[in-house]
Amino acid sequence: MQRRIFTSGLAAASLIAAAGPARAAAPLQLGIIGFQFSAETHARVANAAAAAAKARGWGVTLLNSEGSLPKHAEQFDALIARKVDAIILAMGKPVEADAQFKAAKAAGIAVITVQSGTSPHALFDIQSNEYKIGAEAALYLLGEMNYHGNLLSVRFDANAASRVRGRVLDVVLAENQGIKEIAKFTMARTQSWRDDVRSGVQALLLQNQGKINGIWVSFDGQAYIVDDLLQAQGVKRGQIPMVSIDGGPESYRRIADPNSLLLATVAVPFEQMGVQAVEAIEAIVVKKQPKSSFTSGPYLFVDAVLVDAGNVKQFLK
């Protein structure tokens, strides 16, 4: 009898030993949602985060909301229902999706956002300092205009980062009366944003032909469209200086192109932000480190750099 009990005990111990490592080895399940992959910056964050997570052996669900708020909320709900371990949102919507943020927190799911604005229900938002970036872009453009002339601005107020950039531009313009904003286009659509920008800006360029001395653009994707419109009209580099924000291979190519009107961009390290989000999930969710080991507040700020003809060769690949 004693031998039988001892043998059974060994078998049970073997099962426990076998089951233990299997549970410990279960990969973390990460959900990543990019709000609009047709916007290069959203895709850059989401894809970099996905690659960093897969390199760690995690399970990754990568979703594209395609610029639709209802779809964004549905995807967020689906990840919560699946009980993923953590969620990363690239250019998410903390205000519009507040119910989903609350539900994720209640379910014990860690949420980190990137370039989205803060939510009391998320760990923190990884963000460039848009106030600093907005000032740098605005002042660079005003310098190219010699602080005098007429300005066209191309804006996007539905995104927190772009909205802050525009508000900083307003402050700069208020303090520099030699510049007059004679036309302003505000992008309204997200799913068909390229068509929105193309039609809206083209109309303003025609209405103000010969009057515009400089163009400020809230993000580079818009700037590419404006640049193409100006080149099609025969405008030459330097005639109407244009400055934008975000950075990326296409921006650097245009800055180096003698035919492009894009003179400078403030480059935000979007891939780095995606990787940092994964690193934070690993530290906080896997290693149980406190959030304060990354940031004490609602934001983790990263540095951006202005790129123009003087340093663009460093960024070209």
ZINORBEL-V838076 format. One record per residue. RES is the residue in one small letter. SS is DSSP state (H for helix, E for strand, L for the rest). PHI is phi in whole degrees, -180 to 180 (* if undefined). NEAR is the number of other C-alpha atoms within 8 Angstrom. Layout:
# ZINORBEL-V838076
RES,SS,PHI,NEAR
RES,SS,PHI,NEAR
This chain:
# ZINORBEL-V838076
m,L,*,4
q,H,-62,5
r,H,-62,6
r,H,-65,7
i,H,-63,8
f,H,-64,8
t,H,-65,8
s,H,-63,8
g,H,-63,8
l,H,-63,8
a,H,-63,8
a,H,-64,8
a,H,-63,8
s,H,-64,8
l,H,-64,8
i,H,-64,8
a,H,-64,8
a,H,-71,8
a,H,-73,8
g,H,-56,8
p,H,-61,8
a,H,-62,8
r,H,-67,7
a,H,-65,6
a,L,-86,6
a,L,-59,6
p,L,-69,7
l,L,-64,8
q,E,-103,11
l,E,-117,14
g,E,-103,13
i,E,-127,15
i,E,-121,17
g,E,-103,17
f,L,-69,15
q,L,-153,13
f,L,-70,12
s,L,-72,7
a,L,-89,8
e,H,-53,8
t,H,-66,9
h,H,-62,14
a,H,-66,12
r,H,-63,11
v,H,-64,16
a,H,-64,15
n,H,-68,10
a,H,-66,12
a,H,-64,14
a,H,-62,11
a,H,-64,8
a,H,-66,10
a,H,-69,13
k,H,-65,10
a,H,-64,7
r,L,-91,6
g,L,82,7
w,L,-81,11
g,E,-82,10
v,E,-125,11
t,E,-113,8
l,E,-107,10
l,E,-125,9
n,E,-120,10
s,L,-78,14
e,L,55,10
g,L,73,9
s,L,-106,10
l,H,-63,8
p,H,-60,6
k,H,-66,9
h,H,-59,13
a,H,-65,10
e,H,-63,8
q,H,-67,11
f,H,-61,10
d,H,-59,9
a,H,-64,8
l,H,-66,11
i,H,-64,12
a,H,-63,7
r,L,-77,6
k,L,60,8
v,L,-64,13
d,L,-82,10
a,E,-158,12
i,E,-135,14
i,E,-116,13
l,E,-113,15
a,E,-96,15
m,L,56,12
g,L,-75,12
k,L,-127,9
p,L,-61,11
v,L,-76,6
e,L,-67,6
a,L,-105,9
d,H,-57,10
a,H,-62,6
q,H,-71,10
f,H,-61,13
k,H,-62,9
a,H,-64,9
a,H,-64,13
k,H,-64,12
a,H,-63,7
a,L,-85,8
g,L,77,6
i,L,-97,13
a,E,-72,13
v,E,-124,15
i,E,-122,14
t,E,-108,17
v,E,-129,17
q,L,51,13
s,L,-121,16
g,L,92,12
t,L,-87,11
s,L,-135,11
p,L,-67,6
h,L,-103,9
a,L,-106,13
l,L,-67,10
f,E,-173,13
d,E,-110,15
i,E,-87,14
q,E,-144,14
s,E,-83,11
n,L,-77,10
e,H,-67,10
y,H,-68,9
k,H,-67,7
i,H,-63,13
g,H,-60,13
a,H,-67,12
e,H,-64,10
a,H,-65,14
a,H,-64,13
l,H,-70,9
y,H,-64,9
l,H,-64,14
l,H,-61,11
g,H,-63,8
e,H,-66,8
m,L,-92,11
n,L,58,6
y,L,56,10
h,L,-154,9
g,E,126,11
n,E,-104,12
l,E,-118,14
l,E,-109,13
s,E,-113,12
v,E,-121,14
r,E,-120,13
f,L,-152,11
d,L,-82,10
a,L,-75,7
n,L,-102,9
a,H,-60,10
a,H,-64,10
s,H,-65,13
r,H,-65,12
v,H,-62,11
r,H,-57,14
g,H,-67,12
r,H,-69,8
v,H,-67,12
l,H,-57,11
d,H,-60,8
v,H,-65,8
v,H,-62,11
l,H,-66,10
a,H,-63,7
e,L,-95,6
n,L,-133,8
q,L,-71,7
g,L,-74,7
i,E,-105,12
k,E,-119,10
e,E,-82,9
i,E,-91,8
a,E,-153,9
k,E,-142,9
f,E,-114,12
t,E,-116,8
m,L,-65,12
a,L,-107,8
r,L,-97,7
t,L,-108,9
q,L,-71,8
s,L,-118,7
w,H,-66,10
r,H,-63,8
d,H,-64,7
d,H,-61,11
v,H,-66,12
r,H,-59,11
s,H,-70,8
g,H,-68,9
v,H,-72,11
q,H,-59,10
a,H,-63,8
l,H,-70,10
l,H,-64,8
l,H,-70,7
q,H,-66,6
n,L,-118,9
q,L,-59,7
g,L,83,4
k,L,-108,6
i,L,-88,13
n,L,-110,11
g,E,-170,13
i,E,-131,14
w,E,-106,13
v,E,-126,14
s,L,-73,14
f,L,-153,10
d,H,-63,13
g,H,-57,8
q,H,-66,12
a,H,-62,11
y,H,-61,9
i,H,-67,11
v,H,-64,11
d,H,-59,11
d,H,-63,8
l,H,-63,10
l,H,-66,10
q,H,-63,12
a,H,-64,7
q,L,-86,6
g,L,86,6
v,L,-73,10
k,L,-99,10
r,L,-56,11
g,L,95,6
q,L,-70,7
i,L,-132,12
p,E,-64,15
m,E,-131,13
v,E,-129,15
s,E,-139,15
i,E,-145,14
d,E,141,11
g,L,85,14
g,L,137,7
p,H,-54,9
e,H,-68,7
s,H,-64,12
y,H,-66,13
r,H,-62,9
r,H,-69,11
i,H,-61,15
a,H,-83,10
d,L,-83,7
p,L,-66,7
n,L,-94,7
s,L,-84,13
l,L,-89,16
l,E,-77,15
l,E,-93,11
a,E,-160,12
t,E,-141,16
v,E,-96,15
a,E,-84,12
v,E,-99,11
p,L,-81,10
f,H,-65,9
e,H,-62,11
q,H,-60,9
m,H,-63,13
g,H,-62,15
v,H,-66,11
q,H,-62,8
a,H,-62,14
v,H,-67,11
e,H,-60,8
a,H,-68,9
i,H,-60,12
e,H,-62,9
a,H,-69,10
i,H,-84,11
v,H,-85,11
v,H,-83,7
k,L,-91,7
k,L,61,7
q,L,-80,8
p,L,-71,6
k,H,-56,9
s,H,-64,7
s,H,-71,7
f,L,-106,7
t,L,-159,9
s,L,-90,7
g,L,-114,7
p,L,-81,11
y,E,-127,10
l,E,-115,11
f,E,-90,8
v,E,-123,10
d,L,-85,8
a,E,-119,11
v,E,-137,7
l,E,-78,10
v,E,-118,13
d,L,-141,10
a,L,-60,10
g,L,-71,6
n,L,-133,8
v,H,-63,12
k,H,-60,8
q,H,-68,5
f,L,-103,8
l,L,-77,8
k,L,-114,3
